[in-house]
Amino acid sequence: MLKGKILLTLSFLWIILVGYLTWFNKPQTFQWDEWVWFGLVPALAPYIFLSIWKPTEFAKFITCIKSLFNSK
């Protein structure tokens, strides 16, 4: 469960960092295409590859993530 939290935290931090750097590069406009290609795609790619190559591990990861939101 700790590994899942770390992976999600790193993914969210990457998306936020790339979004900030894209905004900081040109403050008048936000470059959505750069943010998608350099922020979202690299952050989501490991999960896509995990679902393709190890579907059982991906299913465990998803249930672990669901348990994070269900536990009180």
Phi, psi and omega in degrees: 000325179294323179297319178297319178296319180295316180297316178294320179297316178296321179295314179295319177297320179297314180298317180293317180298314180293322176299317178296315181294327178290322178290319183294330181296317178223092187295338182286326182230151176256124182274093183296323182295321177294320181295320180293312185285326182257350180250300184286314184298311178293332180284328182267342183302316180299324180289324177293315178295323178296320179291331180280312188273330180224078184295329179290320177295322178294320178297319176297319180298317180295317178294326176294319179293320177297323179292334176296323182274339181272334182285140181235000000 
